């Protein structure tokens, strides 16, 4: 599946945003508290914007933080959608609410690509428009099943399965995948020894 550079960046941003949600965080180590929100405050939102090179952010406030958390929850609904029609309806509503204004641009050393957010859009509308259109690209390509959650029982991270045969099951083969394979191997060894 050929994915344009700007769409790939937007998909990575969607995944990273979704993985800031408390339900995607690892369980705390014996603290008794629930998982923390990766967007716990405005400073975390600024860090997220900087990590993803989101331009034109300006001054952020509580309203922006709330709006971005809402967009994050709506992206999670798209990933959980049972079928393409439901996913498409969710994406259509998300993108329409952002007031998309497609425009060609070639900034920051990148070749020509399309920005879907309006000039001076809020960070939430920026994410909803650009990332929503990236999800639309996946749905239009008939690849909704590539929008996944990690199958490790103690994880839940979102990811986009870009493997050739759509067989990826874990957010990371190095961590979740390897940990579960080692556990299965040890269980087989115990069973064989017993």
matplotlib code that plots the C-alpha trace (Angstrom):
import matplotlib.pyplot as plt

x = [0.0, 1.5, 1.0, 2.1, 4.6, 2.2, -0.4, 2.1, 3.1, -0.6, -1.2, 1.8, 0.4, -3.1, -1.5, 0.7, -2.2, -4.4, -1.6, -1.6, -5.1, -5.1, -6.5, -3.4, -0.9, 0.9, -0.6, 1.1, 3.6, 1.8, 0.7, -3.0, -3.8, -5.1, -3.0, -2.1, -3.2, -0.3, -2.0, -2.4, -1.8, -1.0, 2.7, 2.2, 0.1, 2.9, 5.3, 3.0, 2.8, 6.6, 7.2, 5.0, 6.1, 2.6, 3.0, 1.1, 0.2, 0.3, -0.7, -2.6, -5.0, -7.4, -9.9, -7.4, -6.4, -10.1, -10.7, -7.6, -8.7, -12.2, -10.5, -8.4, -11.6, -13.2, -10.1, -10.5, -14.1, -12.8, -10.3, -13.1, -15.6, -17.1, -17.3, -16.1, -19.5, -19.4, -15.8, -16.5, -19.5, -17.3, -14.5, -16.9, -18.3, -14.9, -13.5, -16.6, -16.5, -12.9, -13.9, -11.4, -9.8, -7.6, -4.5, -1.2, 2.0, 5.7, 7.0, 9.9, 11.8, 8.9, 7.8, 4.3, 1.6, -2.0, -2.9, -6.6, -6.9, -7.9, -5.2, -5.0, -7.0, -6.9, -4.6, -7.7, -9.1, -5.6, -5.4, -9.0, -8.6, -5.2, -5.3, -9.0, -8.2, -5.3, -7.8, -10.2, -7.3, -7.1, -10.9, -11.1, -8.3, -10.4, -7.9, -9.8, -8.7, -5.2, -6.4, -5.7, -5.1, -2.2, -3.3, -1.1, -3.4, -1.8, -1.3, -4.0, -1.8, -3.2, -1.2, -1.6, -0.6, 1.4, 2.7, 2.3, -0.1, -1.9, -0.6, 0.8, -0.7, 1.3, 2.2, 5.8, 7.4, 10.3, 8.3, 4.8, 5.3, 8.6, 7.3, 4.3, 6.4, 8.8, 5.9, 4.4, 7.8, 8.2, 4.7, 5.4, 8.7, 7.0, 4.3, 6.8, 8.9, 5.8]
y = [0.0, 3.3, 6.0, 9.6, 11.1, 13.7, 11.0, 8.8, 11.6, 12.3, 8.6, 8.6, 11.7, 10.0, 7.0, 9.0, 11.2, 8.1, 6.6, 9.6, 8.5, 7.1, 3.7, 3.4, 4.1, 1.2, 0.3, 2.1, 0.2, -0.5, 3.1, 2.4, 5.3, 4.8, 5.4, 9.1, 11.1, 11.7, 15.1, 15.9, 19.6, 22.4, 21.8, 18.2, 19.6, 22.0, 19.0, 17.0, 19.8, 20.3, 16.5, 16.4, 19.7, 21.1, 24.6, 27.8, 26.5, 29.9, 30.3, 27.2, 27.2, 24.8, 25.1, 23.8, 20.9, 19.9, 20.2, 18.0, 15.4, 15.4, 14.8, 12.0, 10.3, 10.6, 9.1, 6.2, 5.7, 5.5, 2.8, 0.9, 1.2, -2.1, -1.5, 1.0, 2.8, 3.6, 4.7, 6.9, 8.5, 9.2, 10.7, 12.8, 14.4, 15.0, 16.6, 18.7, 20.0, 21.1, 23.3, 21.8, 24.1, 22.0, 23.8, 22.9, 23.8, 23.0, 24.2, 23.1, 21.3, 19.0, 18.7, 19.7, 18.2, 19.1, 20.7, 20.2, 22.6, 26.3, 29.0, 30.0, 26.8, 25.7, 22.8, 20.6, 21.6, 21.1, 17.6, 16.7, 17.9, 16.6, 13.4, 12.8, 13.0, 10.5, 8.1, 8.8, 7.7, 4.4, 3.9, 4.8, 2.4, -0.4, -0.9, 0.0, -3.3, -1.8, 0.5, -1.6, -1.9, -4.0, -7.5, -7.8, -8.1, -5.3, -2.9, -1.3, 1.0, 2.0, 1.4, 1.3, -2.1, -1.3, -4.9, -6.4, -9.1, -7.2, -9.6, -7.3, -8.0, -5.9, -2.2, -3.2, -6.6, -5.7, -5.1, -6.5, -9.1, -10.4, -10.4, -12.6, -14.9, -15.4, -16.1, -18.6, -20.3, -20.6, -22.0, -24.6, -25.5, -25.9, -28.0, -30.2, -30.6, -31.3]
z = [0.0, -1.1, 1.4, 0.7, 3.1, 4.6, 5.1, 6.9, 9.2, 9.9, 10.7, 13.0, 14.7, 15.2, 16.7, 19.1, 20.1, 20.8, 22.8, 25.2, 26.5, 30.0, 28.7, 26.5, 29.3, 31.1, 34.5, 37.4, 39.5, 42.7, 43.2, 43.4, 41.1, 37.6, 34.5, 33.8, 30.8, 28.4, 27.8, 31.5, 31.1, 28.6, 28.9, 27.6, 24.7, 23.8, 23.9, 21.7, 19.2, 19.2, 18.8, 15.7, 14.3, 14.3, 12.9, 13.8, 17.3, 19.0, 22.6, 24.0, 26.9, 28.7, 25.9, 23.4, 25.8, 26.2, 22.4, 21.6, 24.1, 22.4, 19.0, 20.5, 21.8, 18.3, 16.7, 19.1, 17.9, 14.3, 15.3, 17.1, 14.3, 13.4, 9.6, 7.0, 6.8, 10.5, 10.3, 7.3, 9.1, 12.1, 9.9, 7.9, 11.0, 12.5, 9.3, 8.7, 12.2, 11.7, 8.7, 6.3, 3.7, 1.5, 0.2, -1.3, 0.5, 0.4, 3.7, 6.0, 3.3, 2.3, -1.3, -2.2, 0.0, 1.1, 4.3, 5.1, 8.0, 7.6, 8.1, 11.7, 12.8, 16.4, 17.2, 17.6, 14.2, 12.7, 14.1, 13.2, 9.6, 8.7, 10.7, 9.8, 6.1, 6.7, 8.2, 5.3, 3.0, 4.8, 4.6, 0.9, 0.2, 1.7, 4.5, 7.7, 9.3, 9.4, 12.2, 15.2, 18.9, 20.4, 21.3, 24.3, 27.3, 29.3, 26.5, 24.3, 22.2, 18.8, 15.7, 11.9, 10.5, 7.4, 7.1, 3.6, 4.7, 7.5, 10.1, 12.7, 16.1, 18.5, 18.8, 18.9, 18.1, 20.3, 23.5, 23.5, 20.8, 22.2, 25.8, 24.8, 22.6, 25.5, 27.9, 25.5, 25.0, 28.8, 29.2, 26.6, 28.3, 31.6, 30.1, 28.4, 31.6, 33.7]

ax = plt.figure().add_subplot(projection="3d")
ax.plot(x, y, z, "-o")
ax.set_aspect("equal")
plt.show()
